[in-house]
Structure formats: C-alpha cells, structure tokens
C-alpha cells in the first residue's frame, strides 16, 4: 500500500488591514510551493486597526471565494506555536524591497531559535505590486484616491464604506467660465443692435467689453497653467 502523501502547509501571517493585491500575489506564489496556505490574521489588541479582526477574516474569505488550498484563520500569541499547532512546515513572508530584509531577517532568526522545525520562506512581491502596502492604500483612500486596482473587490467595497467618495468642490472659475463669456458677448450684441446715432456713445463701453473678454480668457489660461 502506497504511503499517504503528507500535505505541506505554510502559514502566511499578517494584520491584513486591509488585504491587498500584493498579499494575494505572495499567496499565489506560495501555492506553487506548498499544498496549502493558511492566512493567519494577527489579533493584536494594542494596535489600532481600520477593520476588526472578524471583518478582515470575512473580507479575505470573500476574496478567495472558497479556494480549497487557502484557509483563513486568526491567531494570537507566538507565531511558531500557532504554526506547530497547524502542522505547518514554513512561515511565508513577503518582501517588497531590500529595506524589508533587516526586520524580516531578525524575526526569522527569532522564530528559528524558538522552533527549529518551522522554516521561514521569503518570497518577492511581483514588480507590479512592489509599491503597495496596507498603510499606503488606507492613506490614499482617506484622501479620495482610486484604489480599486490595488485591492480585491470585496475589500474595495468595504473601503468605500469607511471612506465614501468625496464630493468635488465647485470651482467657480472653471464652472462659470462659459457663462461669463456668453454674458460678455451678449452685452456686445446689444450694443451693436443700437441705432447708428447711439453707437458712438457706446464705443468706450465696447472697448471695455473687449478688454473684459481678454481678461477672462487670460484668467482661464492662468487657471489651466496652475492645475497642470
């Protein structure tokens, strides 16, 4: 009788506040090495989070839509103890840049000291997501930035609940530009419709109107130069 295959399980820990496409990229890479990846959401009461632990767990489950090779769980305490409890052989850590290496290396050495049976595996994030992080995405969303292509759909919907789209402030200089021009030319047409004997008296007004058109046009040019 053939020996039963032992599944290779890896733990991918993190706060995931919120889950990003960079996280998903790491998980997909990990699944090419391991049979199963457990996404372990860290429970840290001392850290202020945008989403509760339960909300984060639900969003991650929705993002993977019941993928059998991906499990979602929460934990507190020592990571190596949790990994041992789940019979995991490795802890997955994502790397975006060389600046991540020092802190991750120190943590890996500590985990090895506590439990030599659990290995730390570092995976590089795809170049497309090398700039993404939960903190950057939260800051961008807070100020009305479009993060729809940086997070899964389930996460994006929840982020919109936290940070509703901001209404664009009315720019009087921009929104009433065409109205001002039409009003100026309307005055010009009225003056031209006057009898010939009355037009001479309107020469000065016509010159002033022409200057007003020029002023508004130049103001518009300056406005465009400013926003560009």
Backbone as CSV, one residue per row, in Angstrom:
resi,resn,N_x,N_y,N_z,CA_x,CA_y,CA_z,C_x,C_y,C_z
1,UNK,0.851,-1.202,0.000,0.000,0.000,0.000,0.886,1.252,0.000
2,UNK,0.592,2.163,-0.890,1.410,3.372,-1.001,1.235,4.257,0.217
3,UNK,2.319,4.928,0.577,2.246,5.844,1.713,1.361,7.028,1.365
4,UNK,0.576,7.465,2.342,-0.293,8.631,2.147,0.557,9.896,2.079
5,UNK,0.286,10.713,1.076,1.050,11.945,0.905,0.757,12.915,2.039
6,UNK,1.805,13.473,2.604,1.658,14.458,3.671,1.630,15.847,3.045
7,UNK,0.555,16.581,3.295,0.418,17.918,2.723,1.424,18.875,3.350
8,UNK,2.028,19.671,2.525,2.946,20.700,3.006,2.137,21.971,3.257
9,UNK,2.074,22.347,4.518,1.270,23.503,4.924,2.189,24.661,5.285
10,UNK,1.823,25.841,4.819,2.570,27.052,5.154,1.626,28.069,5.782
11,UNK,2.180,28.865,6.686,1.421,29.930,7.345,1.837,31.269,6.743
12,UNK,0.850,32.061,6.376,1.140,33.425,5.915,0.500,34.386,6.910
13,UNK,1.291,34.889,7.870,0.732,35.743,8.925,0.748,37.220,8.550
14,UNK,-0.119,37.971,9.194,-0.131,39.415,8.975,-1.378,40.039,9.553
15,UNK,-1.390,41.356,9.589,-2.581,42.056,10.074,-3.624,42.177,8.967
16,UNK,-3.179,42.299,7.714,-4.081,42.369,6.555,-5.183,43.404,6.773
17,UNK,-4.746,44.603,7.102,-5.692,45.690,7.421,-5.541,46.836,6.425
18,UNK,-5.995,46.670,5.183,-6.723,45.509,4.650,-5.824,44.619,3.794
19,UNK,-6.428,43.539,3.281,-5.770,42.670,2.308,-5.559,43.445,1.007
20,UNK,-4.383,43.292,0.405,-4.080,43.990,-0.849,-3.776,42.972,-1.951
21,UNK,-3.694,43.456,-3.168,-3.317,42.580,-4.280,-1.869,42.121,-4.156
22,UNK,-1.067,42.887,-3.423,0.296,42.451,-3.144,0.308,41.206,-2.273
23,UNK,-0.574,41.167,-1.274,-0.708,39.973,-0.431,-1.143,38.771,-1.271
24,UNK,-2.125,38.999,-2.138,-2.632,37.912,-2.976,-1.532,37.379,-3.889
25,UNK,-0.693,38.259,-4.392,0.422,37.847,-5.240,1.360,36.907,-4.487
26,UNK,1.650,37.230,-3.235,2.515,36.374,-2.413,1.857,35.023,-2.171
27,UNK,0.564,35.025,-1.887,-0.156,33.775,-1.622,-0.148,32.879,-2.855
28,UNK,-0.368,33.456,-4.018,-0.359,32.669,-5.256,1.022,32.070,-5.510
29,UNK,2.067,32.807,-5.196,3.429,32.279,-5.351,3.683,31.148,-4.351
30,UNK,3.168,31.320,-3.139,3.355,30.293,-2.110,2.651,28.991,-2.487
31,UNK,1.509,29.090,-3.153,0.756,27.895,-3.548,1.482,27.086,-4.616
32,UNK,2.462,27.674,-5.278,3.273,26.928,-6.236,4.306,26.054,-5.526
33,UNK,4.510,26.325,-4.238,5.498,25.577,-3.452,4.819,24.642,-2.457
34,UNK,3.755,25.130,-1.837,3.085,24.374,-0.781,1.693,23.927,-1.217
35,UNK,1.224,22.859,-0.587,-0.101,22.322,-0.913,-1.219,23.184,-0.344
36,UNK,-0.939,23.809,0.773,-1.975,24.613,1.429,-1.335,25.809,2.131
37,UNK,-2.015,26.936,2.036,-1.562,28.144,2.725,-2.657,28.590,3.680
38,UNK,-2.267,28.781,4.930,-3.192,29.304,5.935,-2.896,30.787,6.121
39,UNK,-3.864,31.612,5.787,-3.721,33.054,6.014,-4.106,33.316,7.462
40,UNK,-3.122,33.655,8.265,-3.328,33.830,9.704,-3.412,35.314,10.041
41,UNK,-4.608,35.761,10.385,-4.832,37.172,10.715,-4.451,37.405,12.173
42,UNK,-3.503,38.282,12.373,-2.983,38.545,13.713,-3.980,39.331,14.556
43,UNK,-4.217,38.831,15.757,-5.065,39.539,16.720,-4.156,40.295,17.676
44,UNK,-4.135,41.614,17.522,-3.260,42.455,18.338,-4.074,43.599,18.931
45,UNK,-4.599,43.433,20.156,-5.463,44.455,20.765,-4.773,45.803,20.957
46,UNK,-3.456,45.809,21.073,-2.736,47.062,21.321,-2.578,47.909,20.055
47,UNK,-2.851,47.321,18.902,-2.698,48.036,17.634,-4.061,48.474,17.115
48,UNK,-4.179,49.770,16.842,-5.435,50.299,16.315,-5.566,49.925,14.847
49,UNK,-6.687,49.287,14.514,-6.904,48.821,13.149,-8.108,49.505,12.526
50,UNK,-8.092,49.604,11.209,-9.228,50.171,10.493,-10.405,49.211,10.524
51,UNK,-10.124,47.926,10.331,-11.157,46.893,10.347,-10.949,45.974,11.545
52,UNK,-12.040,45.453,12.070,-11.939,44.487,13.156,-11.357,43.188,12.608
53,UNK,-10.925,42.328,13.510,-10.356,41.056,13.080,-11.387,40.234,12.311
54,UNK,-12.623,40.219,12.802,-13.678,39.461,12.121,-13.946,40.013,10.726
55,UNK,-13.928,41.334,10.584,-14.141,41.946,9.266,-13.030,41.554,8.303
56,UNK,-11.809,41.537,8.801,-10.681,41.179,7.942,-10.766,39.727,7.495
57,UNK,-11.142,38.854,8.422,-11.286,37.431,8.089,-12.346,37.240,7.012
58,UNK,-13.478,37.918,7.168,-14.571,37.799,6.192,-14.135,38.313,4.824
59,UNK,-13.464,39.465,4.782,-13.015,40.033,3.507,-12.041,39.104,2.787
60,UNK,-11.141,38.481,3.551,-10.163,37.574,2.940,-10.858,36.337,2.385
61,UNK,-11.809,35.805,3.143,-12.559,34.633,2.663,-13.322,34.963,1.386
62,UNK,-13.933,36.129,1.350,-14.661,36.543,0.148,-13.719,36.728,-1.034
63,UNK,-12.520,37.201,-0.760,-11.557,37.454,-1.835,-11.072,36.166,-2.486
64,UNK,-11.010,35.080,-1.717,-10.559,33.802,-2.267,-11.720,32.891,-2.641
65,UNK,-12.922,33.303,-2.307,-14.148,32.649,-2.784,-14.125,31.126,-2.620
66,UNK,-13.748,30.678,-1.441,-13.794,29.245,-1.144,-12.705,28.406,-1.773
67,UNK,-11.564,28.997,-2.132,-10.447,28.218,-2.679,-9.988,27.196,-1.642
68,UNK,-10.006,25.924,-2.011,-9.739,24.857,-1.042,-8.310,24.882,-0.511
69,UNK,-7.386,25.322,-1.315,-5.983,25.315,-0.894,-5.617,26.512,-0.026
70,UNK,-6.585,27.397,0.205,-6.356,28.566,1.054,-7.345,28.550,2.208
71,UNK,-6.816,28.567,3.424,-7.647,28.651,4.619,-7.398,29.993,5.292
72,UNK,-8.417,30.497,5.948,-8.300,31.779,6.648,-8.597,31.556,8.117
73,UNK,-7.713,32.050,8.962,-7.861,31.858,10.402,-7.319,33.092,11.114
74,UNK,-7.553,33.155,12.409,-6.998,34.233,13.233,-6.220,33.611,14.382
75,UNK,-5.267,34.368,14.884,-4.466,33.831,15.982,-3.913,34.961,16.830
76,UNK,-3.483,34.592,18.033,-2.795,35.496,18.940,-1.680,34.721,19.622
77,UNK,-0.698,35.413,20.140,0.408,34.716,20.784,1.580,34.513,19.850
78,UNK,2.431,33.519,20.172,3.628,33.258,19.381,3.279,32.595,18.058
79,UNK,3.852,33.117,17.000,3.578,32.586,15.672,4.072,31.152,15.529
80,UNK,5.240,30.846,16.090,5.793,29.493,15.949,4.917,28.470,16.661
81,UNK,4.298,28.864,17.768,3.384,27.952,18.466,2.147,27.687,17.612
82,UNK,1.659,28.726,16.968,0.493,28.568,16.100,0.848,27.683,14.906
83,UNK,2.031,27.889,14.330,2.467,27.080,13.194,2.580,25.609,13.574
84,UNK,3.103,25.346,14.757,3.229,23.969,15.230,1.854,23.343,15.423
85,UNK,0.911,24.107,15.950,-0.447,23.612,16.175,-1.123,23.245,14.854
86,UNK,-0.795,23.968,13.795,-1.396,23.723,12.482,-0.567,22.755,11.626
87,UNK,0.490,22.190,12.205,1.379,21.262,11.493,2.006,21.909,10.249
88,UNK,2.295,23.174,10.356,2.905,23.895,9.238,4.410,23.663,9.223
89,UNK,4.967,23.625,8.031,6.409,23.419,7.893,7.135,24.725,7.591
90,UNK,6.372,25.774,7.285,7.024,27.028,6.905,6.150,28.229,7.227
91,UNK,6.829,29.343,7.424,6.177,30.645,7.598,6.532,31.490,6.380
92,UNK,5.525,31.975,5.689,5.736,32.774,4.479,5.840,34.250,4.846
93,UNK,6.835,34.903,4.276,6.968,36.348,4.449,7.194,36.988,3.083
94,UNK,6.477,38.063,2.838,6.618,38.770,1.572,7.676,39.855,1.661
95,UNK,8.420,40.014,0.586,9.470,41.036,0.523,9.176,41.952,-0.656
96,UNK,9.167,43.266,-0.389,8.935,44.240,-1.456,10.228,44.920,-1.890
97,UNK,11.103,45.158,-0.932,12.353,45.867,-1.230,13.403,45.445,-0.215
98,UNK,14.631,45.848,-0.467,15.735,45.487,0.422,15.528,46.051,1.820
99,UNK,14.751,47.125,1.921,14.505,47.743,3.226,13.705,46.827,4.142
100,UNK,12.964,45.872,3.563,12.195,44.923,4.377,13.077,43.840,4.978
101,UNK,14.260,43.649,4.411,15.041,42.461,4.736,15.510,42.421,6.184
102,UNK,16.014,43.532,6.695,16.621,43.517,8.030,15.642,43.066,9.112
103,UNK,14.459,43.697,9.144,13.485,43.342,10.178,12.969,41.920,9.982
104,UNK,12.757,41.519,8.721,12.270,40.167,8.449,13.322,39.119,8.816
105,UNK,14.585,39.435,8.563,15.664,38.503,8.887,15.775,38.311,10.397
106,UNK,15.651,39.386,11.145,15.700,39.294,12.607,14.552,38.440,13.139
107,UNK,13.358,38.642,12.571,12.206,37.858,13.004,12.381,36.381,12.657
108,UNK,12.954,36.109,11.489,13.185,34.723,11.080,14.167,34.027,12.021
109,UNK,15.208,34.733,12.438,16.177,34.158,13.377,15.539,33.874,14.726
110,UNK,14.665,34.769,15.172,13.970,34.550,16.434,13.049,33.335,16.349
111,UNK,12.327,33.223,15.239,11.435,32.071,15.070,12.222,30.764,15.016
112,UNK,13.388,30.789,14.369,14.227,29.592,14.315,14.728,29.215,15.703
113,UNK,15.046,30.221,16.506,15.502,29.966,17.876,14.408,29.307,18.703
114,UNK,13.157,29.746,18.478,12.031,29.228,19.252,11.563,27.869,18.759
115,UNK,11.684,27.635,17.451,11.237,26.354,16.888,12.010,26.082,15.600
116,UNK,12.992,25.184,15.679,13.850,24.900,14.534,13.140,24.119,13.438
117,UNK,12.008,23.536,13.757,11.301,22.712,12.775,10.530,23.545,11.754
118,UNK,10.260,24.786,12.084,9.495,25.654,11.187,10.455,26.597,10.469
119,UNK,10.461,26.523,9.151,11.348,27.347,8.346,10.652,28.646,7.910
120,UNK,11.440,29.679,7.719,10.924,30.937,7.173,11.258,30.992,5.685
121,UNK,10.246,31.262,4.876,10.418,31.320,3.424,10.076,32.734,2.953
122,UNK,11.038,33.374,2.314,10.837,34.743,1.825,10.498,34.710,0.335
123,UNK,9.426,35.395,-0.018,9.000,35.475,-1.412,8.938,36.939,-1.836
124,UNK,9.476,37.216,-3.006,9.455,38.580,-3.525,8.103,38.883,-4.161
125,UNK,7.580,40.049,-3.853,6.346,40.506,-4.477,6.598,40.819,-5.948
126,UNK,5.595,40.548,-6.787,5.705,40.903,-8.197,5.949,42.394,-8.363
127,UNK,6.674,42.758,-9.414,7.062,44.157,-9.613,5.853,45.081,-9.646
128,UNK,4.728,44.589,-10.148,3.526,45.418,-10.259,3.040,45.904,-8.903
129,UNK,3.297,45.094,-7.856,2.768,45.424,-6.529,3.857,45.831,-5.550
130,UNK,5.038,46.124,-6.040,6.159,46.379,-5.141,5.959,47.633,-4.293
131,UNK,5.096,48.543,-4.729,4.875,49.798,-4.003,3.689,49.731,-3.052
132,UNK,2.917,48.664,-3.126,1.675,48.621,-2.348,1.913,48.150,-0.922
133,UNK,1.151,48.720,-0.018,1.114,48.280,1.371,-0.236,48.692,1.929
134,UNK,-0.652,48.039,2.994,-1.947,48.364,3.593,-1.995,49.809,4.054
135,UNK,-0.908,50.294,4.637,-0.896,51.663,5.159,-0.986,52.692,4.037
136,UNK,-0.270,52.464,2.938,-0.321,53.394,1.807,-1.711,53.414,1.188
137,UNK,-2.315,52.242,1.063,-3.652,52.148,0.473,-4.681,52.846,1.354
138,UNK,-4.568,52.697,2.655,-5.502,53.382,3.563,-5.365,54.894,3.455
139,UNK,-4.136,55.360,3.368,-3.913,56.802,3.263,-4.460,57.350,1.946
140,UNK,-4.248,56.603,0.865,-4.760,57.037,-0.437,-6.282,57.084,-0.433
141,UNK,-6.910,56.061,0.142,-8.375,56.013,0.194,-8.938,57.130,1.055
142,UNK,-8.236,57.457,2.121,-8.688,58.510,3.031,-8.813,59.851,2.323
143,UNK,-7.936,60.091,1.351,-7.943,61.363,0.636,-8.600,61.256,-0.742
144,UNK,-9.403,60.219,-0.918,-10.193,60.101,-2.139,-9.494,59.480,-3.323
145,UNK,-8.347,58.837,-3.107,-7.632,58.197,-4.210,-8.327,56.932,-4.680
146,UNK,-8.146,56.602,-5.945,-8.746,55.402,-6.526,-7.845,54.207,-6.245
147,UNK,-8.312,53.285,-5.409,-7.528,52.106,-5.036,-8.143,50.831,-5.597
148,UNK,-9.081,50.966,-6.515,-9.847,49.818,-6.998,-8.977,48.745,-7.643
149,UNK,-7.832,49.132,-8.217,-6.960,48.144,-8.852,-5.835,47.678,-7.929
150,UNK,-5.897,48.059,-6.660,-4.854,47.673,-5.710,-5.345,46.676,-4.670
151,UNK,-6.654,46.497,-4.580,-7.235,45.601,-3.585,-8.304,44.741,-4.250
152,UNK,-8.640,43.582,-3.653,-9.737,42.771,-4.191,-11.066,43.520,-4.114
153,UNK,-12.026,43.070,-4.897,-13.319,43.743,-4.975,-14.006,43.816,-3.616
154,UNK,-13.964,42.707,-2.862,-14.612,42.676,-1.549,-14.012,43.711,-0.611
155,UNK,-12.706,43.889,-0.691,-12.022,44.877,0.150,-12.367,46.291,-0.304
156,UNK,-12.408,46.500,-1.598,-12.713,47.830,-2.134,-14.087,48.302,-1.682
157,UNK,-15.058,47.411,-1.681,-16.408,47.772,-1.245,-16.416,48.207,0.217
158,UNK,-15.672,47.491,1.039,-15.597,47.848,2.461,-14.839,49.153,2.674
159,UNK,-13.826,49.388,1.859,-13.071,50.634,1.968,-13.945,51.830,1.604
160,UNK,-14.836,51.650,0.642,-15.744,52.732,0.262,-16.713,53.059,1.390
161,UNK,-17.040,52.054,2.202,-17.903,52.300,3.361,-17.163,53.112,4.422
162,UNK,-15.878,52.838,4.558,-15.070,53.577,5.534,-14.745,54.984,5.038
163,UNK,-14.442,55.072,3.752,-14.074,56.355,3.149,-14.950,56.604,1.921
164,UNK,-16.163,57.133,2.113,-17.059,57.407,0.979,-16.397,58.371,0.000
165,UNK,-16.726,58.243,-1.305,-16.151,59.161,-2.306,-16.436,60.608,-1.946
166,UNK,-15.423,61.431,-2.052,-15.564,62.839,-1.699,-16.203,63.604,-2.843
167,UNK,-17.167,64.467,-2.491,-17.801,65.308,-3.496,-16.820,66.388,-3.938
168,UNK,-16.745,66.579,-5.240,-15.822,67.568,-5.788,-16.322,68.976,-5.488
169,UNK,-15.451,69.776,-4.938,-15.819,71.160,-4.635,-16.061,71.938,-5.924
170,UNK,-17.012,72.840,-5.871,-17.332,73.658,-7.040,-16.223,74.677,-7.269
171,UNK,-15.723,74.703,-8.472,-14.697,75.676,-8.851,-15.385,76.753,-9.673
172,UNK,-15.633,77.897,-9.049,-16.362,78.959,-9.738,-15.630,79.427,-10.980
173,UNK,-14.319,79.491,-10.887,-13.535,79.951,-12.030,-13.701,79.027,-13.232
174,UNK,-13.857,77.732,-12.964,-13.988,76.765,-14.046,-15.432,76.592,-14.486
175,UNK,-16.343,76.416,-13.522,-17.720,76.080,-13.857,-18.488,77.227,-14.502
176,UNK,-18.118,78.470,-14.196,-18.856,79.597,-14.748,-18.092,80.331,-15.855
177,UNK,-17.036,79.707,-16.357,-16.235,80.349,-17.400,-17.070,80.636,-18.653
178,UNK,-17.752,79.591,-19.136,-18.515,79.761,-20.368,-19.690,80.715,-20.164
179,UNK,-20.292,80.693,-18.982,-21.387,81.622,-18.702,-20.894,83.065,-18.761
180,UNK,-19.714,83.305,-18.212,-19.164,84.660,-18.211,-18.889,85.135,-19.639
181,UNK,-18.334,84.254,-20.475,-18.050,84.624,-21.861,-19.343,84.942,-22.616
182,UNK,-20.360,84.090,-22.436,-21.639,84.322,-23.119,-22.270,85.643,-22.685
183,UNK,-22.162,85.934,-21.395,-22.735,87.177,-20.881,-22.036,88.394,-21.493
184,UNK,-20.727,88.315,-21.618,-19.962,89.426,-22.193,-20.341,89.652,-23.654
185,UNK,-20.429,88.561,-24.425,-20.793,88.710,-25.830,-22.249,89.142,-26.004
186,UNK,-23.100,88.759,-25.054,-24.492,89.218,-25.111,-24.547,90.736,-24.985
187,UNK,-23.719,91.281,-24.112,-23.669,92.736,-23.982,-23.190,93.375,-25.285
188,UNK,-22.237,92.725,-25.942,-21.721,93.257,-27.208,-22.808,93.288,-28.279
189,UNK,-23.592,92.211,-28.364,-24.668,92.147,-29.359,-25.699,93.235,-29.119
190,UNK,-26.016,93.462,-27.847,-26.984,94.514,-27.518,-26.474,95.869,-27.999
191,UNK,-25.204,96.141,-27.781,-24.640,97.425,-28.207,-24.661,97.576,-29.719
192,UNK,-24.377,96.481,-30.443,-24.373,96.550,-31.901,-25.774,96.713,-32.478
193,UNK,-26.775,96.338,-31.707,-28.155,96.466,-32.185,-28.719,97.868,-31.985
194,UNK,-27.965,98.725,-31.355,-28.430,100.093,-31.140,-28.424,100.874,-32.454
195,UNK,-29.229,101.930,-32.552,-29.230,102.788,-33.746,-27.847,103.385,-33.972
196,UNK,-27.520,103.705,-35.233,-26.183,104.255,-35.556,-25.825,105.474,-34.737
197,UNK,-26.829,106.347,-34.500,-26.514,107.564,-33.752,-26.162,107.277,-32.296
198,UNK,-26.583,106.108,-31.820,-26.300,105.774,-30.416,-25.019,104.970,-30.265
199,UNK,-24.525,104.414,-31.371,-23.349,103.546,-31.271,-22.099,104.318,-30.868
200,UNK,-22.002,105.552,-31.322,-20.815,106.349,-30.987,-20.666,106.497,-29.489
201,UNK,-21.804,106.592,-28.826,-21.756,106.753,-27.374,-21.327,105.470,-26.676
202,UNK,-21.368,104.347,-27.441,-21.051,103.051,-26.819,-19.649,102.561,-27.163
203,UNK,-18.874,103.405,-27.864,-17.527,102.980,-28.255,-16.689,102.632,-27.037
204,UNK,-16.726,103.522,-26.051,-15.936,103.270,-24.836,-16.378,101.982,-24.152
205,UNK,-17.699,101.769,-24.102,-18.214,100.552,-23.468,-17.776,99.311,-24.239
206,UNK,-17.754,99.429,-25.579,-17.335,98.298,-26.406,-15.866,97.952,-26.157
207,UNK,-15.028,98.974,-26.038,-13.607,98.751,-25.749,-13.441,98.073,-24.402
208,UNK,-14.207,98.545,-23.421,-14.138,97.935,-22.086,-14.586,96.480,-22.125
209,UNK,-15.620,96.199,-22.933,-16.096,94.823,-23.061,-15.024,93.929,-23.681
210,UNK,-14.348,94.439,-24.709,-13.272,93.679,-25.346,-12.160,93.377,-24.352
211,UNK,-11.849,94.353,-23.524,-10.820,94.147,-22.503,-11.282,93.113,-21.478
212,UNK,-12.583,93.109,-21.203,-13.122,92.139,-20.239,-13.004,90.717,-20.785
213,UNK,-13.308,90.554,-22.095,-13.153,89.244,-22.730,-11.710,88.773,-22.631
214,UNK,-10.773,89.681,-22.927,-9.353,89.341,-22.860,-8.948,88.958,-21.448
215,UNK,-9.459,89.694,-20.464,-9.107,89.425,-19.064,-9.602,88.056,-18.631
216,UNK,-10.843,87.731,-18.996,-11.405,86.431,-18.621,-10.643,85.304,-19.303
217,UNK,-10.309,85.514,-20.592,-9.568,84.494,-21.329,-8.194,84.271,-20.713
218,UNK,-7.497,85.331,-20.386,-6.183,85.210,-19.760,-6.288,84.562,-18.398
219,UNK,-7.357,84.886,-17.672,-7.582,84.273,-16.362,-7.744,82.772,-16.511
220,UNK,-8.432,82.349,-17.576,-8.628,80.926,-17.840,-7.305,80.243,-18.165
221,UNK,-6.482,80.941,-18.958,-5.178,80.379,-19.307,-4.331,80.190,-18.054
222,UNK,-4.340,81.189,-17.183,-3.591,81.090,-15.927,-4.125,79.943,-15.088
223,UNK,-5.448,79.769,-15.098,-6.064,78.681,-14.328,-5.568,77.317,-14.821
224,UNK,-5.560,77.129,-16.155,-5.094,75.871,-16.708,-3.624,75.652,-16.404
225,UNK,-2.836,76.713,-16.489,-1.412,76.606,-16.192,-1.199,76.193,-14.743
226,UNK,-2.083,76.651,-13.871,-1.962,76.321,-12.442,-2.264,74.855,-12.183
227,UNK,-3.349,74.346,-12.771,-3.739,72.962,-12.483,-2.850,71.957,-13.191
228,UNK,-2.190,72.380,-14.270,-1.270,71.477,-14.946,0.066,71.408,-14.215
